[in-house]
């Protein structure tokens, strides 16, 4: 059964808050994962892998490079979930 975007958003936001030590209330849909949090490329690879596991989706490297904001990630997961 497909998850709603709101549920995906909250799960992603919680994961980002925990993983990157960001206050949950500071996380918004337009949070830029490249510039708004203190993370390096390895952190992003790990986040992508975690997201793939959490939502049972596959994110290609090419797609991952274009998923810059939290909302873009949520939309992608929503569209690609099994």
Secondary structure by P-SEA (a helix, b strand, c coil): ccccaaaaaaaaaaaaaaaaccccccccccccccccccccaaaaaaaaaaaaaaccccccaaaaaacccaaaaaaaaaaccc
